[in-house]
Amino acid sequence: MNQLSLKQKWKLVFKISVLNILGTPIIFLIFGLIVGFDDILKDLKNYTRHRLDFFLPINQFLTFFRSSALVPAGLEEVEYRLLPWLFLILVEPVIQIWKSKYKTRSNFFIIRLLIELSCLLIIWVPFIIGNYFWTLTHSSKFNLILPIVFFTGLTWSWLIIKTKDWQLAVVAHILANISIYFFIKIFLLFGYKI
């Protein structure tokens, strides 16, 4: 098994953070073009009413950091991604043995492909289930914000699968909450009402 160095892991955290920073507005634009920008802005405004902590002034950043970045990220990652990570750690050695045993025996591309897909499913399904329930904690009813939240959670799940390090998802989650906080400050600075 190929172990990643600490430097490689931190580069992946950075890449995931950049992907989320760039991916979120792109998904907003796509949804805006499909369903209309009025609907998505309405959902965003409704969502922000429940997340007033992100609107705390800069001089209360440490309060925000503790109450809305550090603690929630840690608790949410424990609740929704820790069990899939434990499953991954337990099942991956078995999958590696199974793949090496059966992939080398088959000369057929389709058999090797099916083996690879089944292994991916075994690994991803627990993360997708946990991510689904984590996404639901962000709203009591469906709105256009939830697919964006789901996408972000999937990037953290990928980070766990790639690095085998659950704690990096906590760091990425904290960074995401902090970046949202500062993006709101930037929008307010330019006179946008959220």
PyMOL commands that set and color helices and strands:
alter all, ss='L'
color gray80, all
select helices_A, chain A and resi 6-35+37-49+52-55+58-103+109-136+146-163+166-189
alter helices_A, ss='H'
color red, helices_A
deselect
rebuild
show_as cartoon
